[in-house]
Amino acid sequence: MNSDFLKQAVEDVPSIKAVFITAMPDCLLFGSWLRADSSWSEDQVATYFGDLFRANREGLKALGSWSSEMQVTIESPDNLVILHELSSDFVCACVFERSAALGMVRLHTQRLLERIRGSLPTFEAEERPRGVRVLEFLNRYAPDPHAVLLRVSLRTKLPMELISSPEQLSPSQVSQVEETACGILGLPSLNI
């Protein structure tokens, strides 16, 4: 997404610090705008916000209360973050100064989302192989990412060359890797 478009879209929104548009389901940065004084890593933030939104969606589905109109609000000492699904392919995260009034933030976010939604492309996202997504997730969240591939190789007894090329894994090997990833992360399943 063109950063000039996002710059124009936020110019009349007070207290806004950043906007991140994440392409789903792979949680990749599609577009962003940050204030000049920001030092955030756009790719990293977009990825984590995408994962956070997906986790919230799955949690609400488990409770039987998920809706496509879901919005996640995060209040921290420094920031007020609103996450909203623009379409099945995109999630938008708006970061505001914490001092902004929540009601005004919601109003400005709705107006901003309308502007952004109209400029998004419509396409059918091509899903990357599950093995690739599992290993990327593991690299992102493992307590020791520098050694995680070796741990997966040792636990699954799959050669490092194959683990290093996850798109070549067979369905049964992907299941082994995913089960190992769940064990390493201490999760019952990966919602990717």
DRENDREN-246542 format. One record per atom (N, C-alpha, C): residue in three letters; z, y, x; residue number from 1. Coordinates in Angstrom, 2 decimals. Each point is the difference from the previous one (the first is absolute). Layout:
// DRENDREN-246542
- ALA:Z:Y:X:NUM
...
END
This chain:
// DRENDREN-246542
- MET:0.00:-1.17:0.85:1
- MET:0.00:1.17:-0.85:1
- MET:0.00:1.23:0.90:1
- ASN:-0.74:0.95:-0.37:2
- ASN:-0.16:1.23:0.75:2
- ASN:1.32:0.78:0.04:2
- SER:0.47:0.31:1.21:3
- SER:1.27:0.73:0.14:3
- SER:-0.11:1.42:-0.54:3
- ASP:-1.20:0.60:0.02:4
- ASP:-0.18:1.33:-0.58:4
- ASP:0.25:-0.02:-1.51:4
- PHE:-0.45:-1.08:-0.65:5
- PHE:0.25:-0.13:-1.44:5
- PHE:1.50:-0.04:-0.28:5
- LEU:0.73:-0.81:0.76:6
- LEU:1.45:-0.09:-0.21:6
- LEU:0.69:1.32:0.31:6
- LYS:-0.48:0.70:1.02:7
- LYS:0.57:1.30:0.34:7
- LYS:-0.16:0.98:-1.17:7
- GLN:-1.16:0.00:-0.63:8
- GLN:-0.23:0.85:-1.16:8
- GLN:0.82:-0.47:-1.20:8
- ALA:0.15:-1.30:-0.15:9
- ALA:0.73:-0.55:-1.15:9
- ALA:1.48:0.37:0.04:9
- VAL:0.57:0.17:1.19:10
- VAL:1.44:0.28:0.12:10
- VAL:0.32:1.47:0.23:10
- GLU:-1.00:0.86:0.11:11
- GLU:0.27:1.37:0.41:11
- GLU:0.88:0.78:-0.97:11
- ASP:0.02:-0.34:-1.27:12
- ASP:0.86:0.71:-0.94:12
- ASP:1.25:-0.81:-0.39:12
- VAL:0.31:-1.04:0.79:13
- VAL:1.17:-0.85:-0.28:13
- VAL:1.12:0.39:0.97:13
- PRO:1.04:0.68:-0.50:14
- PRO:1.08:0.43:0.88:14
- PRO:0.85:-1.19:0.45:14
- SER:0.60:0.13:1.14:15
- SER:0.94:-0.97:0.55:15
- SER:-0.60:-1.33:0.42:15
- ILE:-1.31:-0.15:-0.07:16
- ILE:-0.60:-1.28:0.37:16
- ILE:-0.13:-0.08:1.53:16
- LYS:0.34:-1.15:0.53:17
- LYS:-0.04:-0.22:1.45:17
- LYS:-1.17:-0.89:0.42:17
- ALA:-0.36:-0.95:-0.86:18
- ALA:-1.07:-0.94:0.36:18
- ALA:-0.49:-0.75:-1.23:18
- VAL:-1.23:-0.50:0.10:19
- VAL:-0.60:-0.88:-1.00:19
- VAL:-0.67:-1.14:0.76:19
- PHE:0.27:-1.22:-0.43:20
- PHE:-0.61:-1.18:0.61:20
- PHE:-0.67:-0.82:-1.09:20
- ILE:-1.25:-0.36:0.21:21
- ILE:-0.70:-0.86:-0.95:21
- ILE:-0.23:-1.33:0.72:21
- THR:0.55:-1.06:-0.58:22
- THR:-0.06:-1.32:0.61:22
- THR:-0.94:-0.88:-0.80:22
- ALA:-0.93:-0.65:0.69:23
- ALA:-0.91:-0.96:-0.64:23
- ALA:0.72:-1.33:-0.11:23
- MET:-0.02:-0.55:-1.19:24
- MET:0.66:-1.26:-0.27:24
- MET:-1.06:-1.10:-0.12:24
- PRO:0.28:-1.23:0.25:25
- PRO:1.30:-0.61:0.23:25
- PRO:0.41:-0.04:1.47:25
- ASP:-0.86:0.48:0.88:26
- ASP:0.28:-0.16:1.43:26
- ASP:0.87:1.10:0.58:26
- CYS:0.38:0.98:-0.80:27
- CYS:0.89:1.09:0.42:27
- CYS:-0.55:0.76:1.21:27
- LEU:-1.25:0.40:-0.09:28
- LEU:-0.64:0.76:1.07:28
- LEU:-0.14:1.46:-0.43:28
- LEU:0.16:0.90:0.95:29
- LEU:-0.14:1.42:-0.29:29
- LEU:-1.42:0.31:-0.44:29
- PHE:-0.13:0.65:-1.16:30
- PHE:-1.31:0.42:-0.50:30
- PHE:-0.21:1.49:0.21:30
- GLY:1.07:0.77:-0.15:31
- GLY:-0.07:1.43:0.19:31
- GLY:1.40:0.58:0.06:31
- SER:0.12:1.17:0.64:32
- SER:1.32:0.61:0.10:32
- SER:-0.13:1.49:0.28:32
- TRP:1.07:0.69:-0.32:33
- TRP:0.17:1.40:0.37:33
- TRP:1.45:0.17:0.39:33
- LEU:0.24:0.67:1.12:34
- LEU:1.37:0.28:0.46:34
- LEU:0.09:1.47:0.37:34
- ARG:1.18:0.58:-0.23:35
- ARG:0.22:1.36:0.48:35
- ARG:-0.14:0.03:1.51:35
- ALA:-0.33:1.14:0.52:36
- ALA:-0.25:0.13:1.44:36
- ALA:1.21:-0.35:0.85:36
- ASP:1.22:0.18:-0.53:37
- ASP:1.21:-0.27:0.79:37
- ASP:0.43:-1.47:-0.03:37
- SER:-0.81:-0.86:-0.59:38
- SER:0.36:-1.42:-0.14:38
- SER:-0.39:-0.80:1.24:38
- SER:0.80:-0.99:0.33:39
- SER:-0.30:-0.88:1.14:39
- SER:-0.04:-1.46:-0.44:39
- TRP:-0.15:-0.25:-1.30:40
- TRP:-0.03:-1.36:-0.51:40
- TRP:-1.29:-0.72:0.38:40
- SER:0.08:-1.30:0.17:41
- SER:-1.18:-0.83:0.23:41
- SER:-0.60:-0.35:-1.36:41
- GLU:-1.15:0.58:-0.29:42
- GLU:-0.60:-0.16:-1.33:42
- GLU:-0.28:-1.46:-0.33:42
- ASP:-0.58:-0.75:0.94:43
- ASP:-0.31:-1.42:-0.26:43
- ASP:1.25:-0.80:-0.29:43
- GLN:1.03:0.22:0.80:44
- GLN:1.24:-0.76:-0.15:44
- GLN:0.69:0.32:-1.33:44
- VAL:0.08:1.27:-0.33:45
- VAL:0.65:0.40:-1.25:45
- VAL:-0.76:-0.57:-1.19:45
- ALA:-1.32:0.11:0.00:46
- ALA:-0.81:-0.51:-1.11:46
- ALA:0.19:-1.50:-0.17:46
- THR:0.06:-0.73:1.10:47
- THR:0.20:-1.44:-0.06:47
- THR:1.34:-0.35:-0.63:47
- TYR:1.06:0.65:0.46:48
- TYR:1.33:-0.28:-0.54:48
- TYR:0.12:0.39:-1.47:48
- PHE:-0.59:1.14:-0.39:49
- PHE:0.05:0.40:-1.39:49
- PHE:-0.77:-1.00:-0.88:49
- GLY:-1.12:-0.50:0.50:50
- GLY:-0.74:-1.02:-0.75:50
- GLY:0.82:-1.26:-0.18:50
- ASP:0.64:-0.45:1.07:51
- ASP:0.88:-1.18:-0.09:51
- ASP:1.16:0.25:-0.95:51
- LEU:0.58:1.19:0.07:52
- LEU:1.12:0.35:-0.86:52
- LEU:-0.41:-0.03:-1.47:52
- PHE:-1.16:0.55:-0.29:53
- PHE:-0.48:0.03:-1.38:53
- PHE:-0.24:-1.42:-0.50:53
- ARG:-0.63:-0.83:0.84:54
- ARG:-0.27:-1.38:-0.38:54
- ARG:1.31:-0.75:-0.26:54
- ALA:1.01:0.19:0.85:55
- ALA:1.29:-0.66:-0.18:55
- ALA:0.66:0.44:-1.30:55
- ASN:-0.08:1.28:-0.31:56
- ASN:0.58:0.49:-1.26:56
- ASN:-0.73:-0.59:-1.20:56
- ARG:-1.31:-0.09:0.08:57
- ARG:-0.78:-0.59:-1.08:57
- ARG:0.42:-1.45:-0.24:57
- GLU:0.11:-0.77:1.08:58
- GLU:0.38:-1.41:-0.13:58
- GLU:1.43:-0.14:-0.53:58
- GLY:0.89:0.89:0.44:59
- GLY:1.38:-0.03:-0.50:59
- GLY:0.05:0.28:-1.49:59
- LEU:-0.77:0.98:-0.46:60
- LEU:-0.02:0.30:-1.43:60
- LEU:-0.67:-1.11:-0.80:60
- LYS:-1.02:-0.64:0.58:61
- LYS:-0.61:-1.15:-0.69:61
- LYS:1.02:-1.12:-0.17:61
- ALA:0.83:-0.21:1.02:62
- ALA:1.03:-1.03:-0.08:62
- ALA:1.01:0.31:-1.11:62
- LEU:0.21:1.28:-0.26:63
- LEU:0.90:0.41:-1.08:63
- LEU:-0.70:0.07:-1.36:63
- GLY:-1.32:-0.18:0.02:64
- GLY:-0.77:0.08:-1.23:64
- GLY:-0.18:1.40:-0.51:64
- SER:0.08:1.00:0.89:65
- SER:-0.10:1.39:-0.46:65
- SER:-1.04:0.81:0.76:65
- TRP:-1.00:-0.68:0.57:66
- TRP:-1.01:0.72:0.75:66
- TRP:-0.99:0.67:-0.95:66
- SER:-0.48:1.16:0.40:67
- SER:-1.00:0.75:-0.75:67
- SER:-0.94:0.67:0.98:67
- SER:-1.24:0.18:-0.40:68
- SER:-0.95:0.68:0.89:68
- SER:0.35:1.47:0.17:68
- GLU:0.90:0.51:-0.81:69
- GLU:0.44:1.39:0.10:69
- GLU:1.25:0.15:0.87:69
- MET:0.31:-1.03:0.78:70
- MET:1.19:0.04:0.85:70
- MET:-0.10:1.12:1.03:70
- GLN:1.12:0.63:0.23:71
- GLN:0.11:1.02:1.04:71
- GLN:1.31:-0.24:0.74:71
- VAL:-0.05:0.07:1.32:72
- VAL:1.19:-0.20:0.81:72
- VAL:0.43:1.35:0.55:72
- THR:1.26:0.34:-0.17:73
- THR:0.55:1.24:0.53:73
- THR:1.07:-0.35:1.03:73
- ILE:-0.11:0.59:1.18:74
- ILE:0.96:-0.23:1.08:74
- ILE:0.61:1.35:0.37:74
- GLU:1.30:0.05:-0.03:75
- GLU:0.71:1.22:0.37:75
- GLU:0.78:-0.28:1.28:75
- SER:-0.35:0.69:1.06:76
- SER:0.72:-0.12:1.27:76
- SER:0.58:1.37:0.34:76
- PRO:0.83:0.08:1.02:77
- PRO:0.57:1.31:0.34:77
- PRO:-1.05:1.06:0.35:77
- ASP:-1.15:-0.42:0.53:78
- ASP:-1.01:0.97:0.44:78
- ASP:-1.22:0.09:-0.89:78
- ASN:-0.30:-1.06:-0.74:79
- ASN:-1.26:-0.08:-0.74:79
- ASN:0.20:-0.53:-1.41:79
- LEU:-0.95:0.36:-0.83:80
- LEU:-0.12:-0.54:-1.34:80
- LEU:-1.40:-0.61:-0.05:80
- VAL:-0.07:-1.30:-0.20:81
- VAL:-1.28:-0.72:0.06:81
- VAL:-0.32:-0.57:-1.37:81
- ILE:-1.23:0.22:-0.44:82
- ILE:-0.49:-0.57:-1.25:82
- ILE:-1.17:-0.91:0.35:82
- LEU:0.08:-1.27:-0.41:83
- LEU:-1.09:-0.96:0.18:83
- LEU:-0.58:-0.31:-1.38:83
- HIS:-1.32:0.07:-0.11:84
- HIS:-0.64:-0.24:-1.29:84
- HIS:-1.31:-0.74:0.22:84
- GLU:-0.26:-0.98:-0.85:85
- GLU:-1.26:-0.75:0.08:85
- GLU:-1.10:0.81:-0.67:85
- LEU:-1.04:0.34:0.76:86
- LEU:-1.13:0.75:-0.54:86
- LEU:-0.96:-0.91:-0.74:86
- SER:-0.20:-1.18:0.56:87
- SER:-0.83:-1.05:-0.59:87
- SER:0.44:-1.30:0.66:87
- SER:-0.64:-1.09:-0.36:88
- SER:0.39:-1.27:0.63:88
- SER:-0.33:-0.01:1.48:88
- ASP:-0.82:0.93:0.46:89
- ASP:-0.43:0.05:1.40:89
- ASP:0.75:1.04:0.84:89
- PHE:0.72:0.94:-0.64:90
- PHE:0.61:1.09:0.75:90
- PHE:1.40:0.35:-0.49:90
- VAL:0.88:0.32:0.97:91
- VAL:1.34:0.51:-0.28:91
- VAL:0.12:1.34:0.70:91
- CYS:0.60:0.97:-0.67:92
- CYS:0.19:1.32:0.58:92
- CYS:1.50:0.24:0.21:92
- ALA:0.33:0.50:1.18:93
- ALA:1.38:0.38:0.32:93
- ALA:0.01:1.50:0.26:93
- CYS:0.84:0.71:-0.73:94
- CYS:0.17:1.44:0.19:94
- CYS:1.40:0.23:0.54:94
- VAL:0.09:0.71:1.12:95
- VAL:1.29:0.27:0.63:95
- VAL:0.29:1.49:-0.14:95
- PHE:1.17:0.30:-0.59:96
- PHE:0.42:1.38:-0.24:96
- PHE:1.27:0.30:0.78:96
- GLU:0.28:1.29:0.17:97
- GLU:1.27:0.42:0.58:97
- GLU:1.10:-0.45:-0.95:97
- ARG:1.12:-0.41:0.52:98
- ARG:1.10:-0.51:-0.82:98
- ARG:0.59:1.07:-0.91:98
- SER:-0.13:1.26:0.37:99
- SER:0.57:1.09:-0.79:99
- SER:-0.79:0.27:-1.28:99
- ALA:-1.19:-0.57:-0.16:100
- ALA:-0.82:0.23:-1.18:100
- ALA:0.63:-0.64:-1.23:100
- ALA:-0.09:0.66:-1.13:101
- ALA:0.54:-0.52:-1.26:101
- ALA:-0.83:-1.20:-0.45:101
- LEU:0.66:-1.08:-0.36:102
- LEU:-0.68:-1.25:-0.36:102
- LEU:-0.98:0.19:-1.16:102
- GLY:0.37:0.78:-0.99:103
- GLY:-0.90:0.25:-1.14:103
- GLY:-1.29:0.69:0.44:103
- MET:0.12:0.98:0.87:104
- MET:-1.19:0.70:0.50:104
- MET:-0.83:-0.93:0.90:104
- VAL:0.67:-0.82:0.77:105
- VAL:-0.71:-0.96:0.86:105
- VAL:-0.84:-0.94:-0.87:105
- ARG:0.58:-0.50:-1.07:106
- ARG:-0.74:-0.91:-0.89:106
- ARG:-1.19:0.70:-0.63:106
- LEU:0.18:1.25:-0.42:107
- LEU:-1.09:0.76:-0.60:107
- LEU:-1.13:0.21:1.01:107
- HIS:0.35:0.46:1.20:108
- HIS:-1.01:0.23:1.03:108
- HIS:-0.67:-1.30:0.43:108
- THR:0.76:-1.08:0.04:109
- THR:-0.58:-1.29:0.38:109
- THR:-1.03:-0.44:-1.03:109
- GLN:0.31:0.13:-1.29:110
- GLN:-0.95:-0.40:-1.05:110
- GLN:-1.30:0.79:0.12:110
- ARG:0.10:1.30:0.22:111
- ARG:-1.21:0.83:0.14:111
- ARG:-0.79:-0.41:1.24:111
- LEU:0.69:-0.26:1.09:112
- LEU:-0.65:-0.40:1.25:112
- LEU:-0.67:-1.36:-0.17:112
- LEU:0.66:-0.92:-0.67:113
- LEU:-0.58:-1.33:-0.21:113
- LEU:-1.28:0.08:-0.83:113
- GLU:-0.03:0.88:-0.99:114
- GLU:-1.21:0.18:-0.81:114
- GLU:-1.16:0.49:0.87:114
- ARG:0.27:0.93:0.89:115
- ARG:-1.05:0.51:0.90:115
- ARG:-0.52:-1.12:0.91:115
- ILE:0.93:-0.75:0.57:116
- ILE:-0.37:-1.06:0.95:116
- ILE:-0.72:-1.13:-0.71:116
- ARG:0.52:-0.43:-1.13:117
- ARG:-0.57:-1.13:-0.73:117
- ARG:-1.49:0.21:-0.29:117
- GLY:-0.37:1.22:-0.34:118
- GLY:-1.39:0.29:-0.31:118
- GLY:-0.94:-0.07:1.18:118
- SER:0.52:0.02:1.20:119
- SER:-0.87:-0.01:1.19:119
- SER:-0.02:-1.35:0.72:119
- LEU:0.70:-0.98:-0.53:120
- LEU:0.04:-1.30:0.66:120
- LEU:-1.25:-0.81:-0.30:120
- PRO:-0.45:-0.76:0.97:121
- PRO:-1.15:-0.86:-0.25:121
- PRO:0.41:-1.19:-0.86:121
- THR:-0.95:-0.53:-0.71:122
- THR:0.26:-1.24:-0.73:122
- THR:-0.78:-1.10:0.70:122
- PHE:0.69:-1.03:0.36:123
- PHE:-0.62:-1.11:0.70:123
- PHE:0.88:-1.23:-0.17:123
- GLU:-0.58:-1.11:0.32:124
- GLU:0.75:-1.25:-0.01:124
- GLU:0.45:-0.25:1.43:124
- ALA:1.29:0.05:0.21:125
- ALA:0.54:-0.18:1.35:125
- ALA:-0.24:-1.44:0.46:125
- GLU:-0.45:-0.13:1.23:126
- GLU:-0.19:-1.33:0.57:126
- GLU:1.31:-0.41:0.65:126
- GLU:0.53:-1.11:-0.46:127
- GLU:1.28:-0.44:0.50:127
- GLU:-0.19:-0.73:1.33:127
- ARG:0.81:0.40:0.97:128
- ARG:-0.06:-0.65:1.30:128
- ARG:0.66:-1.37:-0.08:128
- PRO:-0.33:-0.90:0.93:129
- PRO:0.58:-1.35:-0.04:129
- PRO:1.53:0.05:-0.02:129
- ARG:0.59:-0.92:-0.75:130
- ARG:1.45:-0.03:-0.15:130
- ARG:0.71:-0.18:1.34:130
- GLY:-0.56:-0.80:0.89:131
- GLY:0.62:-0.20:1.31:131
- GLY:0.12:1.31:0.77:131
- VAL:-1.00:0.83:-0.09:132
- VAL:0.01:1.32:0.67:132
- VAL:1.11:0.85:-0.60:132
- ARG:0.09:0.03:-1.33:133
- ARG:1.02:0.82:-0.67:133
- ARG:1.41:-0.50:0.30:133
- VAL:0.17:-1.32:0.07:134
- VAL:1.32:-0.57:0.30:134
- VAL:0.45:0.42:1.39:134
- LEU:-0.89:-0.14:0.98:135
- LEU:0.39:0.35:1.37:135
- LEU:0.19:1.50:0.19:135
- GLU:-0.78:0.82:-0.69:136
- GLU:0.24:1.45:0.07:136
- GLU:1.35:0.36:-0.60:136
- PHE:0.34:-0.61:-1.12:137
- PHE:1.30:0.23:-0.64:137
- PHE:1.12:-0.41:0.95:137
- LEU:-0.16:-1.15:0.61:138
- LEU:1.01:-0.51:0.92:138
- LEU:0.14:0.93:1.21:138
- ASN:-1.11:0.45:0.55:139
- ASN:0.06:0.94:1.14:139
- ASN:0.69:1.30:-0.38:139
- ARG:-0.18:0.42:-1.25:140
- ARG:0.61:1.25:-0.45:140
- ARG:1.51:-0.12:-0.18:140
- TYR:0.47:-1.16:-0.47:141
- TYR:1.40:-0.11:-0.39:141
- TYR:0.85:-0.96:0.83:141
- ALA:-0.59:-0.73:0.91:142
- ALA:0.78:-0.95:0.81:142
- ALA:0.95:0.75:0.92:142
- PRO:1.18:-0.55:0.22:143
- PRO:0.97:0.67:0.88:143
- PRO:-0.47:0.05:1.46:143
- ASP:-0.91:-0.85:0.38:144
- ASP:-0.50:-0.04:1.38:144
- ASP:-1.53:-0.11:0.01:144
- PRO:-0.70:1.06:-0.41:145
- PRO:-1.46:-0.09:-0.15:145
- PRO:-0.73:-0.36:1.29:145
- HIS:0.59:0.28:1.15:146
- HIS:-0.67:-0.31:1.26:146
- HIS:-0.09:-1.51:0.24:146
- ALA:0.86:-0.79:-0.64:147
- ALA:0.00:-1.45:0.22:147
- ALA:-0.28:-0.79:-1.27:147
- VAL:-0.34:0.68:-1.09:148
- VAL:-0.11:-0.69:-1.28:148
- VAL:-1.14:-1.02:-0.03:148
- LEU:-1.13:0.29:0.62:149
- LEU:-1.10:-0.96:-0.01:149
- LEU:0.37:-1.28:0.74:149
- LEU:0.73:0.14:1.10:150
- LEU:0.45:-1.17:0.74:150
- LEU:0.96:-0.82:-0.86:150
- ARG:0.90:0.66:-0.70:151
- ARG:0.93:-0.72:-0.88:151
- ARG:-0.74:-0.75:-1.09:151
- VAL:-1.01:0.64:-0.59:152
- VAL:-0.80:-0.66:-1.04:152
- VAL:-0.72:-1.21:0.59:152
- SER:-0.58:0.16:1.16:153
- SER:-0.71:-1.10:0.65:153
- SER:0.94:-1.17:0.29:153
- LEU:1.18:0.29:0.51:154
- LEU:0.96:-1.07:0.32:154
- LEU:0.49:-0.71:-1.26:154
- ARG:0.27:0.76:-1.05:155
- ARG:0.53:-0.62:-1.23:155
- ARG:-1.06:-0.78:-0.76:155
- THR:-1.24:0.48:0.02:156
- THR:-1.06:-0.68:-0.76:156
- THR:-0.75:-1.03:0.84:156
- LYS:0.20:0.06:1.32:157
- LYS:-0.72:-0.86:0.95:157
- LYS:-1.51:0.27:-0.02:157
- LEU:-0.36:1.21:-0.41:158
- LEU:-1.40:0.44:0.04:158
- LEU:-0.23:0.74:1.31:158
- PRO:-1.16:-0.18:0.64:159
- PRO:-0.24:0.68:1.28:159
- PRO:-0.04:1.52:-0.15:159
- MET:0.45:0.69:1.04:160
- MET:0.02:1.47:0.00:160
- MET:-1.39:0.58:-0.26:160
- GLU:-1.03:-0.64:0.49:161
- GLU:-1.37:0.50:-0.20:161
- GLU:-0.34:0.07:-1.49:161
- LEU:0.47:-1.02:-0.74:162
- LEU:-0.26:-0.03:-1.43:162
- LEU:0.87:1.04:-0.73:162
- ILE:1.25:0.13:0.40:163
- ILE:0.90:0.99:-0.61:163
- ILE:-0.53:1.41:0.27:163
- SER:-0.60:0.21:1.16:164
- SER:-0.54:1.31:0.36:164
- SER:-1.27:0.34:-0.78:164
- SER:-0.60:-0.98:-0.65:165
- SER:-1.19:0.20:-0.83:165
- SER:0.28:-0.53:-1.40:165
- PRO:0.88:0.65:-0.74:166
- PRO:0.47:-0.54:-1.29:166
- PRO:-1.09:-0.17:-1.05:166
- GLU:-1.13:0.69:0.14:167
- GLU:-1.09:-0.16:-0.97:167
- GLU:-0.61:-1.39:0.08:167
- GLN:0.27:-0.74:1.08:168
- GLN:-0.54:-1.35:0.19:168
- GLN:0.95:-1.10:-0.49:168
- LEU:1.17:0.37:-0.48:169
- LEU:0.97:-0.99:-0.47:169
- LEU:-0.48:-0.67:-1.29:169
- SER:0.22:-1.30:-0.10:170
- SER:-0.30:-0.74:-1.23:170
- SER:1.08:0.33:-1.03:170
- PRO:-0.25:-0.31:-1.28:171
- PRO:1.03:0.26:-1.02:171
- PRO:1.34:-0.67:0.30:171
- SER:-0.01:-1.22:0.51:172
- SER:1.28:-0.66:0.31:172
- SER:0.69:0.67:1.19:172
- GLN:-0.77:0.47:0.97:173
- GLN:0.58:0.71:1.14:173
- GLN:0.57:1.35:-0.44:173
- VAL:-0.69:0.68:-0.91:174
- VAL:0.52:1.27:-0.54:174
- VAL:1.34:-0.25:-0.69:174
- SER:0.10:-1.11:-0.75:175
- SER:1.26:-0.34:-0.66:175
- SER:1.11:-0.23:1.01:175
- GLN:-0.32:-0.69:1.09:176
- GLN:0.99:-0.22:1.06:176
- GLN:0.45:1.33:0.60:176
- VAL:-0.95:0.87:0.30:177
- VAL:0.33:1.30:0.60:177
- VAL:0.83:0.83:-0.97:177
- GLU:-0.37:-0.02:-1.28:178
- GLU:0.74:0.78:-0.99:178
- GLU:1.43:-0.53:-0.16:178
- GLU:0.15:-1.31:-0.02:179
- GLU:1.34:-0.59:-0.10:179
- GLU:0.84:0.38:1.22:179
- THR:-0.62:-0.01:1.18:180
- THR:0.69:0.39:1.23:180
- THR:0.38:1.48:-0.05:180
- ALA:-0.91:0.84:-0.49:181
- ALA:0.28:1.44:-0.12:181
- ALA:1.19:0.23:-0.93:181
- CYS:0.05:-0.71:-1.11:182
- CYS:1.13:0.12:-0.93:182
- CYS:1.30:-0.37:0.71:182
- GLY:-0.04:-1.06:0.81:183
- GLY:1.19:-0.41:0.74:183
- GLY:0.44:1.03:1.02:183
- ILE:-0.96:0.57:0.71:184
- ILE:0.32:1.02:1.01:184
- ILE:0.59:1.25:-0.65:184
- LEU:-0.55:0.39:-1.14:185
- LEU:0.45:1.22:-0.66:185
- LEU:1.17:-0.24:-0.96:185
- GLY:0.32:-1.27:-0.26:186
- GLY:1.08:-0.31:-0.92:186
- GLY:-0.33:0.34:-1.45:186
- LEU:-1.27:-0.18:-0.37:187
- LEU:-0.46:0.29:-1.35:187
- LEU:-0.41:-1.29:-0.72:187
- PRO:0.20:-0.06:-1.31:188
- PRO:-0.45:-1.20:-0.73:188
- PRO:-1.51:-0.07:-0.12:188
- SER:-0.67:1.17:-0.03:189
- SER:-1.46:0.05:-0.07:189
- SER:-0.48:1.37:0.49:189
- LEU:-1.28:0.07:0.34:190
- LEU:-0.61:1.27:0.40:190
- LEU:-0.84:0.49:-1.17:190
- ASN:0.28:1.16:-0.49:191
- ASN:-0.77:0.56:-1.11:191
- ASN:-1.12:0.87:0.54:191
- ILE:-0.99:-0.67:0.57:192
- ILE:-1.14:0.74:0.57:192
- ILE:-1.27:-0.40:-0.69:192
END
